[in-house]
């Protein structure tokens, strides 16, 4: 235990030195300080040489497009705030080690089935023009070009239905997440229905995610008008049923009317513009805030990006993309915080990263689940 405890901060320090001395603007003072650090102990030199060997071995694969994209998004910085045993971590060490780790594990030809990249399905136009149902399984992405020229990109575990009429282009999202890039047609508005909301666009691009009873709409460009449906239709009933199934017993005196015929008709809720995100919560209340569309839609590049995110939430997000589920045996670990970009559908990469930089170990692992516990 003592040796392992000493080894981790030493690797981090070695990685930080590797980063410093390989920069284009490295100074003679830095080189001199590095030489002194190497001379302090044989362990210092061994740790540095281990980092350098890994780096050299992997440089030959760094030119591949997928690896370049991963490195660009994975300037990782992991912050540990809740564990007393966690030691400090320099930004440079996090960036060097985790980029190397991401590169090495991503390029292993022997990685398991559960660690392979998500399946990207690009359907030909003749298969995607008509109305109908489109869906993705776990780990899949699907791009559909509609007959009006609009393009839909479905994320993992997503389902939607397309129905065009002479007066309206209608999409009903019933599960998951999708980006809608709308072809301009002022005579026929493009409408995305999600539960009891109608998102009305003419020519724009936006991301919609249905997360349980919560709706998130993130604008990429253009504007979208958000309306609340007032008639008792399938979307209103679905939302009412979802709320009933996920909510605790009603508080005394706080009964909420069912959506539909008994609900009070509502006018236009709001208009969203580029860089804004609307969240409709379980109480059917609307909240608008600023958001980074590039980060929200990073799943289109096969990545998820976290920024000071709870470990529990990050695991939940990554589990959407893989049949191998990551689980925490200790609920307290869920409150650890991390930042960085990770490839979707590769749970082993994520597990290796967090077990390297957090006081966490793999307690059990098979094709169905990886169970993590506090390191002893």
FIMIGU-470671 format. One line per field, with one value per residue (C-alpha): residue number from 1; x, y, z; residue in one letter. Coordinates in pm, whole numbers, always signed. Example, Ala and Ser with C-alpha at 12.3 -4.5 7.8 and 13.67 -1.06 7.14 Angstrom:
// residues 2
guke <- c(1|2)
c1 <- c(+1230|+1367)
c2 <- c(-450|-106)
c3 <- c(+780|+714)
margu <- c(A|S)
This chain:
// residues 376
guke <- c(1|2|3|4|5|6|7|8|9|10|11|12|13|14|15|16|17|18|19|20|21|22|23|24|25|26|27|28|29|30|31|32|33|34|35|36|37|38|39|40|41|42|43|44|45|46|47|48|49|50|51|52|53|54|55|56|57|58|59|60|61|62|63|64|65|66|67|68|69|70|71|72|73|74|75|76|77|78|79|80|81|82|83|84|85|86|87|88|89|90|91|92|93|94|95|96|97|98|99|100|101|102|103|104|105|106|107|108|109|110|111|112|113|114|115|116|117|118|119|120|121|122|123|124|125|126|127|128|129|130|131|132|133|134|135|136|137|138|139|140|141|142|143|144|145|146|147|148|149|150|151|152|153|154|155|156|157|158|159|160|161|162|163|164|165|166|167|168|169|170|171|172|173|174|175|176|177|178|179|180|181|182|183|184|185|186|187|188|189|190|191|192|193|194|195|196|197|198|199|200|201|202|203|204|205|206|207|208|209|210|211|212|213|214|215|216|217|218|219|220|221|222|223|224|225|226|227|228|229|230|231|232|233|234|235|236|237|238|239|240|241|242|243|244|245|246|247|248|249|250|251|252|253|254|255|256|257|258|259|260|261|262|263|264|265|266|267|268|269|270|271|272|273|274|275|276|277|278|279|280|281|282|283|284|285|286|287|288|289|290|291|292|293|294|295|296|297|298|299|300|301|302|303|304|305|306|307|308|309|310|311|312|313|314|315|316|317|318|319|320|321|322|323|324|325|326|327|328|329|330|331|332|333|334|335|336|337|338|339|340|341|342|343|344|345|346|347|348|349|350|351|352|353|354|355|356|357|358|359|360|361|362|363|364|365|366|367|368|369|370|371|372|373|374|375|376)
c1 <- c(+0|+278|+464|+151|+76|+426|+419|+112|+230|+571|+414|+217|+532|+719|+435|+442|+817|+767|+516|+739|+1060|+886|+729|+860|+921|+1110|+1377|+1729|+1621|+1350|+1598|+1837|+1563|+1457|+1814|+1832|+1502|+1624|+1945|+1766|+1666|+1681|+1304|+1264|+1452|+1265|+927|+1021|+1155|+831|+630|+868|+860|+484|+478|+727|+549|+220|+339|+313|-66|-125|-187|-510|-817|-1003|-703|-645|-1005|-984|-663|-815|-1112|-918|-707|-818|-820|-942|-1036|-1075|-1269|-1434|-1172|-930|-689|-673|-348|-302|-278|-116|-298|-2|+17|-351|-326|-20|-116|-477|-412|-154|-396|-677|-453|-311|-637|-824|-568|-543|-652|-733|-983|-1304|-1629|-1778|-1494|-1534|-1636|-2009|-2159|-2221|-2496|-2515|-2816|-2845|-3103|-3337|-3365|-3424|-3661|-4000|-4213|-4188|-4006|-3631|-3450|-3103|-2984|-2725|-2402|-2546|-2575|-2797|-2803|-3120|-3178|-3547|-3721|-3727|-3349|-3358|-3112|-3166|-2886|-2999|-2786|-2779|-3112|-3324|-3660|-3863|-4139|-4161|-4489|-4504|-4826|-4880|-4892|-4640|-4328|-4374|-4127|-4228|-3933|-4035|-3696|-3333|-3152|-3124|-2992|-3228|-3079|-3383|-3412|-3580|-3941|-4144|-4467|-4426|-4292|-4077|-4224|-4061|-4306|-4166|-4423|-4636|-4399|-4394|-4065|-4141|-3866|-3839|-3466|-3235|-3034|-3093|-3039|-3324|-3278|-3550|-3409|-3683|-3947|-3699|-3664|-3350|-3344|-3008|-2989|-2700|-2809|-3121|-3432|-3703|-4042|-4151|-4522|-4709|-4975|-5321|-5520|-5527|-5299|-5050|-4755|-4941|-5060|-4709|-4560|-4834|-4771|-4394|-4432|-4665|-4426|-4114|-4254|-4295|-4640|-4793|-4743|-5051|-5227|-4994|-5188|-5105|-5365|-5314|-5181|-5448|-5813|-5795|-5485|-5513|-5427|-5090|-4958|-4613|-4364|-4051|-3828|-3479|-3177|-2829|-2633|-2942|-3076|-3430|-3492|-3846|-3838|-4061|-4300|-4341|-4161|-3935|-3581|-3359|-2983|-2670|-2509|-2218|-2370|-2037|-2013|-2379|-2349|-2005|-2179|-2196|-1815|-1834|-1741|-1887|-1731|-1752|-1679|-1655|-1917|-2011|-1862|-2203|-2353|-2059|-2100|-2471|-2397|-2136|-2358|-2602|-2350|-2246|-2399|-2126|-2243|-2013|-2137|-2020|-2037|-1981|-2236|-1991|-1770|-2045|-1965|-1608|-1567|-1400|-1353|-1244|-1348|-1407|-1491|-1839|-1879|-1539|-1597|-1249|-1085|-1294|-1239|-862|-857|-1053|-882|-548|-631|-887|-869|-1084|-1028|-1210|-1385|-1552|-1569|-1731|-1898|-2212|-2076|-1765|-1808|-1588|-1508|-1290|-925|-804)
c2 <- c(+0|+240|+178|+237|+556|+690|+580|+776|+1129|+1041|+946|+1269|+1472|+1287|+1356|+1724|+1741|+1560|+1822|+2113|+2000|+1914|+2254|+2476|+2761|+2556|+2768|+2678|+2734|+2470|+2227|+2281|+2228|+1912|+1777|+1837|+1656|+1356|+1341|+1341|+974|+669|+644|+987|+879|+547|+721|+973|+705|+509|+815|+887|+529|+530|+866|+759|+430|+605|+897|+687|+661|+1023|+1137|+940|+1163|+998|+1028|+1391|+1473|+1291|+1470|+1805|+1748|+1567|+1834|+1670|+1824|+1612|+1781|+1588|+1778|+1529|+1269|+1337|+1084|+1251|+1429|+1738|+1704|+1950|+2052|+1952|+1605|+1548|+1658|+1449|+1126|+1117|+1209|+931|+696|+786|+737|+405|+243|+377|+228|-117|-364|-618|-402|-577|-560|-319|-70|-29|+297|+365|+239|+531|+464|+696|+597|+673|+924|+663|+502|+820|+1034|+916|+960|+695|+584|+613|+466|+384|+113|+149|+297|+382|+715|+765|+1049|+1091|+1334|+1407|+1474|+1851|+1859|+1878|+1656|+1466|+1311|+1066|+985|+654|+504|+754|+717|+963|+970|+1187|+1301|+1564|+1733|+2013|+2266|+2133|+1921|+1733|+1528|+1360|+1274|+998|+897|+1005|+1296|+1438|+1736|+1894|+2094|+2245|+2334|+2671|+2662|+2961|+2807|+2489|+2529|+2251|+2131|+1901|+1767|+1655|+1568|+1883|+2119|+2217|+2354|+2554|+2649|+2766|+2730|+2665|+2404|+2282|+1987|+1828|+1579|+1393|+1282|+1110|+1380|+1662|+1831|+2017|+2228|+2380|+2627|+2593|+2863|+3057|+3077|+2843|+2929|+2704|+2649|+2446|+2209|+2254|+1962|+1615|+1437|+1152|+1372|+1534|+1196|+1053|+1335|+1305|+932|+982|+1243|+1019|+725|+919|+1160|+1092|+1103|+1452|+1695|+1794|+2084|+2080|+1865|+1949|+1920|+1664|+1794|+1795|+1892|+2011|+2221|+2594|+2688|+2858|+3107|+3089|+3004|+3165|+3221|+3071|+3204|+3065|+2983|+2949|+2635|+2574|+2318|+2203|+2037|+1774|+2047|+2158|+2484|+2651|+2769|+2945|+2987|+3020|+2702|+2589|+2419|+2259|+2088|+1981|+1828|+1669|+1330|+1379|+1343|+1033|+1216|+1351|+1652|+1709|+2032|+1997|+1724|+1485|+1143|+986|+1204|+1140|+765|+793|+979|+731|+434|+552|+449|+103|-231|-260|-44|+131|+120|+266|+42|+342|+623|+877|+838|+986|+1335|+1339|+1598|+1564|+1753|+1637|+1472|+1098|+877|+728|+352|+289|+228|+83|+411|+600|+342|+343|+720|+759|+470|+628|+971|+902|+682|+427|+66|-194|-428|-646|-653|-859|-790|-659|-432|-272|-213|+54|+95|+316|+216|+60)
c3 <- c(+0|+91|-234|-442|-253|-323|-686|-794|-706|-850|-1185|-1181|-1113|-1387|-1629|-1538|-1606|-1937|-2039|-1937|-2104|-2433|-2480|-2758|-2513|-2254|-2081|-1971|-1611|-1655|-1809|-1521|-1263|-1443|-1439|-1065|-1011|-1213|-1012|-677|-696|-925|-876|-1036|-1347|-1367|-1342|-1610|-1845|-1807|-1912|-2200|-2333|-2340|-2514|-2784|-2845|-2905|-3117|-3432|-3388|-3292|-3650|-3684|-3705|-3418|-3188|-3283|-3202|-2871|-2775|-2867|-2637|-2366|-2207|-1889|-1547|-1261|-936|-614|-354|-123|-35|+247|+101|-237|-308|-519|-895|-1130|-1445|-1660|-1508|-1564|-1926|-2008|-1831|-1932|-2294|-2309|-2137|-2372|-2675|-2561|-2460|-2761|-2999|-2841|-3107|-2836|-2648|-2549|-2742|-2488|-2547|-2922|-3076|-3111|-3433|-3664|-3914|-4214|-4419|-4789|-4905|-5053|-4708|-4516|-4718|-4604|-4296|-4031|-3719|-3661|-3362|-3230|-2995|-2720|-2859|-3202|-3381|-3681|-3935|-4141|-4428|-4472|-4803|-4735|-4689|-4308|-4126|-3802|-3598|-3332|-3030|-2842|-2729|-2920|-3091|-3295|-3555|-3866|-4021|-4295|-4406|-4661|-4376|-4121|-4081|-3752|-3550|-3226|-3000|-2759|-2620|-2613|-2779|-3131|-3324|-3577|-3865|-4029|-4397|-4449|-4561|-4432|-4563|-4356|-4002|-3862|-3531|-3276|-3017|-2682|-2416|-2379|-2564|-2931|-3064|-3377|-3625|-3984|-4055|-3762|-3571|-3217|-2983|-2789|-2506|-2322|-1985|-1790|-1743|-1806|-2145|-2253|-2569|-2669|-2955|-3202|-3444|-3535|-3316|-3196|-3049|-2763|-2705|-2448|-2583|-2435|-2568|-2417|-2660|-2640|-2544|-2255|-2131|-2157|-1953|-1689|-1662|-1640|-1367|-1167|-1194|-1089|-831|-462|-303|-337|-52|+142|-22|-326|-571|-931|-1209|-1484|-1814|-2082|-2066|-1706|-1761|-1813|-2175|-2198|-2455|-2616|-2344|-2485|-2786|-2776|-2964|-3034|-2720|-2500|-2334|-2211|-1938|-1864|-1521|-1361|-1247|-1611|-1529|-1784|-1711|-1968|-1930|-2140|-2269|-2486|-2792|-2889|-2553|-2549|-2896|-2846|-2863|-3241|-3240|-3020|-2700|-2380|-2209|-1834|-1649|-1270|-1296|-1015|-1074|-1026|-1298|-1532|-1489|-1559|-1881|-2003|-1917|-2185|-2452|-2340|-2242|-1980|-1692|-1445|-1085|-754|-447|-218|-270|-122|-430|-646|-513|-645|-922|-1259|-1584|-1927|-2250|-2284|-2578|-2568|-2567|-2407|-2037|-1986|-2087|-1834|-1559|-1613|-1592|-1272|-1094|-1179|-1041|-771|-462|-643|-743|-951|-709|-971|-1347|-1620|-1956|-1789|-1517|-1366|-994|-836|-469|-250|-259|+63)
margu <- c(X|X|X|X|X|X|X|X|X|X|X|X|X|X|X|X|X|X|X|X|X|X|X|X|X|X|X|X|X|X|X|X|X|X|X|X|X|X|X|X|X|X|X|X|X|X|X|X|X|X|X|X|X|X|X|X|X|X|X|X|X|X|X|X|X|X|X|X|X|X|X|X|X|X|X|X|X|X|X|X|X|X|X|X|X|X|X|X|X|X|X|X|X|X|X|X|X|X|X|X|X|X|X|X|X|X|X|X|X|X|X|X|X|X|X|X|X|X|X|X|X|X|X|X|X|X|X|X|X|X|X|X|X|X|X|X|X|X|X|X|X|X|X|X|X|X|X|X|X|X|X|X|X|X|X|X|X|X|X|X|X|X|X|X|X|X|X|X|X|X|X|X|X|X|X|X|X|X|X|X|X|X|X|X|X|X|X|X|X|X|X|X|X|X|X|X|X|X|X|X|X|X|X|X|X|X|X|X|X|X|X|X|X|X|X|X|X|X|X|X|X|X|X|X|X|X|X|X|X|X|X|X|X|X|X|X|X|X|X|X|X|X|X|X|X|X|X|X|X|X|X|X|X|X|X|X|X|X|X|X|X|X|X|X|X|X|X|X|X|X|X|X|X|X|X|X|X|X|X|X|X|X|X|X|X|X|X|X|X|X|X|X|X|X|X|X|X|X|X|X|X|X|X|X|X|X|X|X|X|X|X|X|X|X|X|X|X|X|X|X|X|X|X|X|X|X|X|X|X|X|X|X|X|X|X|X|X|X|X|X|X|X|X|X|X|X|X|X|X|X|X|X|X|X|X|X|X|X|X|X|X|X|X|X|X|X|X|X|X|X|X|X|X|X|X|X)
